[in-house]
């Protein structure tokens, strides 16, 4: 389900926008939870409290914190969220695009462009989320972008997913770099079966590596781009070299 946030300081315009967004998603069978805010500070509070938004539709000209400042602060909390600016002031377009804006829609052309922007955003988010590993159990629901997943390690009865994601808590040290770790009560084989075998490889009984992070292979180990060294078993070394060479040819 998409998590969508709307923000406009004019209640009538906000209600109209919310109605259009709900109708578009409903008619196209896209499930979305939509929250509307008349002030940027309330939206920011939600994000600071850990609320995830996949898509944000913001007015630019608002009293106090304008949409550009709000978007800049939200970017720090929600780096993967897509931004759509809806405004009467086209002169802000350049500033908006510097914030990696997904779309910029003039209010006088909202009917002509909003639906296309929403459907394009939904498709982009779906693709983005399909390229993630989801941790889901009774106590937690987390999404880890595969591009940030460095390796998975077997630890006792758990698997430890080691990422380069920043986090205020649960940060460990390995290979001289800061890593954020996620513990999952699954075997390495179970996790491997949920990943793309073209991008991930067993390099040892206790390790799966993301090939996109491997920079070199040397005597009994492989070196990741952040300097982390992982062990590679003698039996898996030729397999790693073969897969890595193929991966590099396809992606470099």
C-alpha positions in Angstrom: 0.0 0.0 0.0 1.3 3.4 -1.0 1.8 5.9 1.8 1.0 9.4 0.5 1.3 12.8 2.1 -0.4 16.0 0.9 0.3 19.5 2.1 -1.3 22.8 1.2 -2.1 25.7 3.5 -5.5 26.4 1.8 -8.0 23.9 3.2 -10.4 24.1 0.1 -7.5 23.4 -2.3 -6.2 20.6 -0.1 -9.6 19.0 0.0 -9.8 19.2 -3.8 -6.4 17.7 -4.2 -7.1 14.9 -1.8 -10.3 14.1 -3.7 -8.5 14.0 -7.0 -5.7 11.8 -5.7 -8.2 9.3 -4.0 -10.2 9.1 -7.2 -7.2 8.5 -9.4 -5.9 5.7 -7.3 -9.3 4.1 -6.7 -10.1 4.1 -10.4 -6.8 2.5 -11.2 -7.0 -0.1 -8.4 -4.0 1.3 -6.6 -4.2 0.9 -2.8 -3.0 4.0 -0.9 -3.2 5.5 2.6 -3.5 9.3 2.2 -2.8 11.9 4.8 -3.5 15.6 4.3 -1.8 18.4 6.2 -2.6 22.1 6.2 0.8 22.9 7.6 4.3 21.7 6.8 5.3 21.4 10.4 2.7 18.8 11.1 3.9 16.7 8.1 7.5 17.1 9.3 6.5 15.9 12.8 5.0 12.8 11.3 8.1 12.0 9.4 10.3 12.7 12.4 8.2 10.3 14.4 9.0 7.6 11.9 6.1 7.8 9.6 7.1 6.5 6.1 5.8 8.3 3.0 6.4 7.0 -0.5 4.9 10.0 -2.2 4.6 13.6 -1.2 2.5 16.3 -3.0 3.4 19.7 -1.7 2.4 23.3 -2.4 5.4 25.6 -2.6 4.1 28.9 -1.3 2.9 28.5 2.3 3.3 30.8 5.3 6.1 30.0 7.7 7.9 27.0 6.3 7.4 27.0 2.5 7.2 23.9 0.4 10.9 24.1 -0.7 12.2 24.2 2.8 9.8 21.5 3.9 10.9 19.3 1.0 14.6 19.9 1.8 14.1 18.8 5.5 11.9 15.8 4.5 14.6 14.7 2.0 16.9 14.0 5.0 14.3 11.8 6.7 12.7 10.2 3.6 15.5 10.1 0.9 13.5 7.6 -1.3 10.2 9.5 -1.2 9.0 10.9 -4.6 8.2 14.6 -4.6 5.5 16.3 -6.6 5.1 20.1 -6.3 1.8 21.7 -7.1 1.9 25.5 -7.3 0.7 28.6 -9.0 4.3 30.0 -9.2 6.3 28.5 -12.1 9.3 30.7 -11.2 10.0 28.2 -8.4 10.4 25.3 -10.9 14.2 25.4 -11.0 14.6 25.4 -7.3 12.1 22.5 -7.1 14.0 20.3 -9.5 17.2 20.8 -7.5 15.5 18.8 -4.8 15.2 15.8 -7.2 11.6 16.5 -7.8 9.6 13.8 -9.6 7.1 16.2 -11.1 6.2 19.9 -11.1 2.5 20.7 -11.8 1.1 24.2 -12.2 -2.2 24.5 -10.4 -3.9 25.9 -13.6 -3.0 22.7 -15.4 -3.6 20.2 -12.5 -6.5 18.4 -14.2 -4.4 17.8 -17.3 -1.2 16.6 -15.6 -2.0 15.3 -12.1 -3.3 11.8 -13.1 -0.4 11.0 -15.3 2.0 12.1 -12.6 0.3 10.0 -10.0 0.3 6.9 -12.2 3.9 7.4 -13.1 4.8 7.8 -9.5 2.9 4.7 -8.4 4.8 2.7 -11.1 8.1 4.1 -10.0 7.4 3.3 -6.4 6.3 -0.2 -7.2 9.6 -0.8 -9.1 11.6 0.7 -6.3 9.9 -1.5 -3.7 10.4 -4.6 -5.8 14.1 -3.9 -5.5 14.0 -4.2 -1.8 14.2 -6.9 0.9 11.2 -6.8 3.2 11.5 -7.8 6.9 8.1 -8.6 8.2 7.0 -10.2 11.5 4.8 -9.5 14.4 7.1 -6.9 15.8 8.4 -5.0 12.8 8.0 -4.1 9.2 11.1 -2.8 7.4 12.2 -2.3 3.8 15.9 -2.5 2.9 16.9 -1.3 -0.6 18.9 -4.1 -2.2 21.5 -1.5 -3.4 22.3 -0.8 0.3 22.6 -4.5 1.3 26.3 -5.3 1.5 26.2 -8.9 2.7 24.3 -11.4 4.8 26.1 -13.4 7.6 25.0 -16.5 9.5 25.1 -15.7 13.3 23.9 -18.5 15.6 20.3 -19.2 14.7 19.8 -15.9 12.9 21.0 -14.2 9.7 22.5 -10.7 9.9 21.8 -8.4 7.0 24.6 -5.8 6.9 23.9 -2.6 5.1 25.5 0.8 4.5 22.3 2.6 5.6 22.7 5.3 8.2 20.8 4.8 11.5 20.9 6.4 14.9 20.8 3.0 16.6 21.8 -0.6 16.0 25.0 0.4 14.3 27.9 -2.0 14.3 31.5 -1.7 13.1 33.1 -4.0 10.5 36.1 -3.5 8.3 36.6 0.0 9.5 33.2 1.2 8.1 29.9 2.0 9.9 27.3 -0.6 9.1 23.6 -0.8 10.0 22.6 -4.4 10.8 19.3 -6.1 10.7 18.8 -9.5 12.5 16.4 -11.9 10.9 15.3 -15.3 12.2 15.8 -17.1 8.9 18.5 -19.3 7.5 20.9 -18.0 4.8 19.3 -20.4 2.3 15.8 -19.0 3.0 17.0 -15.5 2.5 19.0 -16.4 -0.6 15.9 -17.9 -2.2 14.2 -14.4 -1.7 17.0 -12.6 -3.6 18.0 -12.3 -7.2 20.6 -15.0 -7.8 22.3 -12.9 -10.5 23.2 -10.2 -7.9 23.8 -12.3 -4.7 26.1 -15.3 -4.2 27.1 -17.7 -1.5 30.9 -17.2 -0.9 31.1 -19.3 2.2 28.8 -21.4 4.3 28.3 -18.4 6.5 28.2 -15.5 4.0 26.2 -14.2 1.0 27.6 -11.2 -0.7 26.0 -8.5 -2.9 28.2 -8.7 -6.1 27.6 -5.0 -6.8 29.7 -4.1 -3.8 32.6 -6.4 -4.5 35.7 -4.5 -5.7 38.4 -7.2 -5.8 39.1 -10.8 -4.9 42.3 -11.7 -3.1 43.8 -14.7 -1.4 40.9 -16.3 0.5 38.7 -13.3 0.5 36.9 -10.5 -1.3 37.1 -6.8 -0.7 34.0 -4.6 -0.7 33.9 -1.0 -1.9 33.9 0.3 1.7 37.0 -1.8 2.6 35.2 -4.7 4.4 37.0 -8.0 3.8 34.8 -11.2 3.7 36.1 -14.8 3.7 35.6 -16.9 0.6 35.9 -20.6 0.9 38.3 -22.5 -1.4 35.5 -24.3 -3.1 33.5 -21.1 -3.8 36.5 -19.0 -5.0 36.3 -20.1 -8.7 32.5 -19.7 -8.6 32.8 -16.2 -7.2 35.4 -15.2 -9.9 33.1 -16.5 -12.7 30.0 -14.8 -11.4 31.8 -11.6 -10.6 33.4 -11.4 -14.1 30.0 -11.9 -15.7 28.4 -9.3 -13.4 31.0 -6.7 -14.2 30.6 -7.3 -17.9 26.9 -6.7 -17.7 27.0 -3.6 -15.4 30.3 -1.8 -16.1 
